[in-house]
Amino acid sequence: MYVNDGKGNASRGGNGILINRDMFREHLKFFYTHWIEHKTDCWGSSDALVFATPAQDIDTNSFTLQRWLYGWTFPNTIIVFMGEQIHYLCSQKKAAMLESLIIDTKDAVGAETVMHKNDKKFDGSGIIDVILQSIHKCREHGSPIVVYIAGESPEVSELFYMKDETESIYVKKAALLTSRVMESFVVLKLKAVVGKEGKISHSSLMNDTIAVIEEPPKIGINLKSINVDKCYPPIFLSGGKFDIKPSASSNDEDLYYGSRGVIICAIGSDYNWYCSNVARTYLIDANTMQRKAYRVLLNAQMAEGPEFAPNLTKSAGSRIGVEFSESNLSLNANNGKLVNERIVFNVSLGFQDLQAQTNDPKTEKFSLKEFSDACSLKVEPIVTEACSSKPNLRTNNYNQDMLAGVGSKTGDGGERATLVSQEKLQLAGTKFGTIQLFDLCIRPAFERQGRRLAATLEADVNGFRYSTKLDQIIEIIYRNVKHAIFYESEKKNITLLHFHLHNHIMMGNKKTKEVQFYYEVRDVV
């Protein structure tokens, strides 16, 4: 982990690790100030605070404190904070890293740094006795010693509530990465799979997304890979099996995008340990019930749709930052805690197990989930702006594009279900060679195309295949052609090939028996 604010005020410890010294001093000073001011109500009137970390880096208050103070984690380490001393019990390599902060510790809180380097040959009990003796010496005459050993109590999280300027930058960078992954990879990947009627499992989508998160330059973001990570394995859900809790996982079943289908995607990434999160729900050829539920979810602040209240998630989100989710500051009816400026929230709403009024087990029950990460009080909303645009209920462009692309496959109003089944197109490939005509336009045009888009028409084994650079594809089987008419460019500026078909095919979300391919010539003949 490389931790630096770009101003050169970083200290290089052992193993080349850089620690942001300015952030360390500021956070240590805030830590001690909070301890003094809230010694009774938060810290149990303690004279010493002990934070111990196990061998594995797991979600504990002690590890979170280390990330917040040092921008790094130190497993198998005990840190004891006292008024005039800070004791470290750790390995020699970790001691080399922490010794680079001795002067900064003295400048920030006036405390001496005492380093105890543990040897694997001994159990460390002798060093513990030395630390305990130091704690006894710091007590006032005749007063008992009170030691606070950090566990999972919520008091420690009080330190991480408000974000300073550097922390806000870290959250913004994390949120930029998360929103860009959703915008530039996940949405396009889903559109490609649905548009080509392809198959891909939820777990494969998860692995592909992780690879993009871990390599930000792949999506045009100038962040070093060593500074970023996923907050949790990306979640992809569809096919009627929905668990919208943060602990949900992507299974090995294929993505389901049939009519009335629902796809939920959730991804989270962090930058220098500071987290961000976003989730989106995509409705495939949605019925009235599904559309209403989605509209209500996006307008929840207007108290719309009381019939959906029993299915609403119990929380509207929580604070986010160096901790992915802090339950002590959840946005729910039971939390009367006051919020302050510079607190960043991950706003999250969802519906669980709604009835879609269908008979298909893959669509009869559905859930909806929306994470709008992140926003802070007074400061402008931090991020996932790219995944959000308010005026249209935030059924954003990505969602609308997805619906339009899927519409061409599922059919608007069930029209696809009335089509006559046709044989599958067999591509000629390089073995037989293909005959191709380039730069052809098509009538009727693809929906949402907005302008004429030239593409390629190729003759394959048993039919024609017309494909654009946007992966828009039309297939016409030879047996389905009733009449083929060629129009030369006589006194007109186009050459045209017209197919009149036996049976309808889908163009966008409409059926047609008439398809034209044409080429614009430069000069009128």
N, C-alpha and C positions, 0 to 999 in steps of 0.2 A: 504494500500500500504506500503510495506516494502522497504525502499530505503537505501541501504548501499553498499559500495564498497568492503566489506569484510575485511577491514583493521582496523576496530574498530573505525573509526573517524565519528561516527554517533551520532546525538543528539536525545534523546527521549523526545518528547513533550507530550502534553495531548493526552489521548486515546491510549497511547502506540505507537504513530507514530514515526518512525525513519527518520530523515532527514540527508542526507549526507552533513556534514559540510564542507568538503574540496571542494565538487562540488559547494556548495552554495557560499563559499568565492570566488572561481575562477570565477564563473558566475557573481556574483555581481560586482567584480572588472572589468570584461570585459564590463559589462553594463555601468558602470560609465565612463570608458575609451572611449567607443563608443559615449556616450552622449557628452563628452567634445570635442572629435575630430570631430564629425559630428553634432555639435549643430545647425549649420545654415542650412546645406543641408538636414538633416534627421529629426531633432527635432524642427524645426521652431523657433530657437533661444530661446527655453523655459527655464525658471528658475525653473520650477517644472513640474514633469511628474505625471499624475494621471491615475491610472488603477483601474477600478471598475468592479466588477463581479456581475451578477444577481444571483437569487436563484438557477437556474438550471445550471448544468455544460454543457455548449454548446461550440461549436467551435468559440471562440472569441480570439482576441489577448491578452486580459487580462488573460484569463484562461491559454493560452499557455505560457505566461510569468511566471505564477505561477508554472506550471509544470517544466519549464526550471530552475527556481531559486530554488524551494523548493522540487521538486519531489512530489508535492501534490497540490490539488486545494482547494481553500477557497471561497465557494460561499458567497454572501452577504457581501463582503469585499471591502473596499476602501483602496488602498495603494498609498501614495503620496511620491514620491522621490524628495528630495531637496539636495542641495550641502552638507549641514551639518546635515541634519536630514532625517529620514524616518518615516513617520506617518502611523499608521495602525488604521483603524476604523472597528471593528469586534466584534464578540461575545466574551464572557469570555473564552469559551473553545478554540476558535481559538487563542486568545491572549496567553493562556497558552502554546500552541505549538510554537508560534512565539517568545515568550520571551526567549526560549532556544538559540536563535541566536543573542542575544544582543551583546555579546562579539565578535562573529565572524563578525558581521556587522561593529563594531568599528575597528577591525583589518584589514578588507579588504578595506574599503573606508573612514574610519575616521568619519563616520556618527553616530549620536546618534539615538537610537530607541525610538520613542514616541508612547506609546500604548493608544488608546482610546477605552475603553470597552463600547459597546453600550448596553443599557438596553431596552428591548422590550416595557417597559412602555412609553418610549419617542420616538419621531420621529427622533432624532439624529441631528436636526438642530443646537442645541447649540454646539455640538461637531464640526460640519462643520465650524461654526464661529470661533472656536478656531484654527482650521487648517488653515483657510484663514488668520487669523492674523499672524500666523507663517510664511506663505508665504510672506506676506507684509514685515515682518521684515528682510527677507533674501535679499531683493532687494538692489541694489546699490543706493547711494544718487541721487535722481532726476530722476532715470531711471524707465520706465514703467515695470510692471510685466507681463511676458508672461507665460501662463500656457498651457501645452500640455495635452489634455485629449485623451487617447488612444481609437481609434475606430477600424475600419477595415483597416486602412491605411497600405500599404506594408512596411513602414519604420520599424515597430516593428520586422518584420521577418528578418531584417538584423542581428539581434542578434543571430538567430538560424542557420545561414548558415553553419558555420564550426563546426566540431565535435572534441572535445578534446578526450583524450585517454579513459576516462570512458564512454563517450557517444558512442564512436565507439564500445566498448565492449557491451553496451546495444543493439545497432543496430545489432551486430553480433548474440547475443543471440536470439533476436526477429526473425532474418532471419533464424537461425538454427531451431527454433520452426516451423516457417512457412513451410520451405522446408521439414522438417520431417513429418509434418501433410500431406503434399501433397504426399510425397513418401510412407510413411508407413500406411496411412489410406485411403486417397481419391482415389489414383490409385488402391489400392487393393480392395476397396469397389466397384468401378466401374467395375473392372474385374470380381468380383464375381457376380454382378447383370447381366452383359452381358453374362457371361459364363453359368449361369443357366437360362437365358432368364426370369429373374425375373422382378418384377414391383416395382418401388420406385419413389416417387415424388421428384421434385427438392427441395421443402421445407423440406422434410424429410432428404434429403442429407445435406441440410444446417444445420438443427438442430443436426444431428449426428456429423457433423464436428465441430460445436461450442463446443459440449461436450468434444471432444478430445482436442481442443485448450485450454480449461479451465482446463484440467487435464494432463499436460505434462508427468508425469510419465507413463501414459498409452501407450506412444510411446517411452519409454526409455530415456526421457530427464529429467535430474535432475534440474528442475527449480520449484520454489515454485509457487503454483497456485495463491497465493495472488499477485504475481508480474506480472502476464500475463493477457491479455485480447484480444478479437478480435478487429481489427480496424474497421470492418464493418461486417454485416452478410454475410457469405460466399455466393458466387454467382454460381449457376449452371443453365446453359442454354442449351436447345436442341430443336429439333422439328421445326426448322425454325423461332422461335421467339427469336431474338437476340437484346440485348441492351448492348453494350460493354462499356458504360459509368460507372464510379465508383459508380454512384447512382443506378445502376441496382439492381433488386431484383429477388429472386428465387420464381417462382410461384408454384401452387399446381398441375400442370400437371405432368404426369409421364415422366420419362426420356425416350427419344427416341433414339434408337440405331440401327435402320434399315439400310439397304444398302444405302450408300451415306449420312448417317447421320453425324452430327457434334455436339460434346459436348464441351462446354466451362466451365472451372472451374476457379474461382478466389478466393483466400483466403488471408487474411491479419491478422497479430497478432502483439501485441506490448509487450515489456518488459520494465517495469518501464517507461511507456509512450512513448518509442521510437519504431517507427513503422517499419514494413516490409511488403512486398507484393509479391505475385507471381500468375501468371495465366498460364494455359496451355490449348491448344486446341487439341482434339482428333478427328481424321477422321475415319469414319467407312466405310470400303470397298470403299475408295475414288475413284472418277473418275479422268480423266486426268486434268480437269480444277481445281479441288480441290487440287490435289497434287501440281500443278504448283503454285497456289496461296500460299500454305503453304511454299513451297520452296522459293518463292520470299520474303515472310515475314521474313524468317529466314536469308535471304541474302540481306536485305534491304540496308545495308551499301554499297553494290556493285552496286547500281542503276540498279538492274535487274527488268525487267517486267514493263516498263512504262505504259502499258495499265491498270495496277491496281492503278495508282496514284490517280484517282478521288475518289477511295474508301478508301484511306489511312486515318487513324486518323490524326487530325490536330496537335497533339503533340506527341513527341517521349518520353514523360515522364516528370518528375519533381523532384525537391529536396524532400527528405523524411527524417524524423527524429522525433522530438517531435511533429511536425505537419505531418499528413499523406500525404498531398499534398500541396505544396506551389506554387500557380499559378504565383507568381511574379518571380519564377525561373523555368519556364517551358522550355522544350527543343523544341522550335519551331522557325519558320523562322522570327517571329516578335520580338524575344527577343535578343537584342544585348548586354546584360549584361555579363561582364567577370566573369568566374568562377575561383575559387581558390582551393588550396589543402584542403583536409579534408572535402570536401562537398560530401555528399552521395546522389546518384541519384537512382530513381526507373525508369529504362528504360522500356518503354512500347510502343509497336507497334501493330497495328491492321488494319484489313479491315472490312468495314461495308457494308452489303447488296450486296454481290457478287452474280452473277447468276451461278447456278450449272448446268444449261442446263438439267434439269430433269422436269418431269410433276407432281411430287409429291409435294403438298403444304408444306410438312414437310422438303423438301430438295431442293426446287427450288431456294431458297435464303439462303445464309449462310454467317456467319461472322467468323473471326479469331482474336484471341487475345493472345498476349504473353507478360507477365511481367517478366523481368529478374532483380530481386531485389537482392541485391543492389550492386552498384559499387561506388567506390570513386577514385578520382584522386590520382595518384602516389602510394597510398596504394594498396595492392592486392585486387581484387574484393571481396566484402563482400557478399558471401553467396549464397544462393540457388544454390550452386555448385552441390549439390546432385540432383537437378532437371535440370542440364545442363551439356552437354558434347559436346564441340565444333566440333570435327572432322567430325561428320556425320550430319551436318546441325542442330544439336541438336534435330532431331527427335529421342529423347532419348530412352533409354531402356524401360521406362515406356510406352511411346507412341507405340513403336514397339510391346511390349508385349500385349498392349491393342488391336492393330490391328490384331495380330496373334490370340488372343483369340476370337475376334469378327469374324475373317475370318472363324473359324470353324462353326460359326452360320450362317453367311450371305452367305458364299460360294465365292470362288475366281472366278471372271469373271461371276458371276451369276449362278454358278452350282447348288446352293441350290434351285433356282427357278424351276429346271427341275426334282426335286425329287418327287416321288409318295407320296402323303400324307398318313400318317399312324396314327393309333389310339394312344391315349396318354397312356403312361405306368402307370399302377396302382400298387403302392407299397403295398407289403404285410403287412408291419408294424408288431407291436407286437401282434396284435389280432390273425393273422394266423400263425405267425412265418415265418422266412425266412431260406432258404438253402443257405449257403455261401461257397465259395472256396476262400482261402486267398493266398496272395503272388503270384498272377498270373501276368505275363507280357502279352503284346498284340502286335499283328502284323496286319496291319502296325502300327508303333509307332506314338505317338502324335508328331506333329511338334514342333520343338524347345525344345524337351524333353532333348536332349543332351546325355542321358544315359537311360538304361533300368530301368523302375520304376515299382516295383511290386505294385499290388493293389488288390481290392476285386471284385469278380463276384458273384452276388446274383440272385437267381431265385425269381421273384415277381409274381403277379397274372396273368399278361398277357405277360410277357417278361423278358429278362435278363437286368441287370443294372451293368455296370462295372464302378467303380469310384476310383480315386486316391486321395492321400492326398492333391493334388494341385487343387482339385475340377474339374478335367477333367473327363467327363462323356460320356459313350457310352451306348445307349439303343438299344436293339434288340428285336423287338416284335416277339412272337412265330409264328404268322401267316406269318411272313416274312422269316422264315427259310425254305429253300427248302431241304437242306441236312445238317445233323449234323454228323461229323465223329470224332471218338475218336482214338487217336494214343497212344498206351502204350509205355513205355520207354524200348523197346527191342533193345539192342545194341546201344542205344542212351542215351544222358543225359537229355532228356526232355520228359515230358508227355504233350500231345497237344490235344486241342479240336478245331476242325475246323468247322466254319459255312459257308455254301454257301447259299446266300440269293436270294430271288425272285427279290427284288428291291434294288437299291443302297441306302446306308446311307453315311453320311459325316464322314470322319476321318480327322481331321484337316480341311484343305480347299480343300480336294480331295474326290471324290466319290469312293466307293468301294462296291463290292458284296462279297468279301472274307475277313473274320475276323478270326483270330486265337488267342486263349488264351493258354498259356503254362506255365509249372512249371519246373524249373531246379532242377534235382536231384543231390545229392552230388557225388554219385558213379555211374559209368557206369554199367548197368546190363548185 
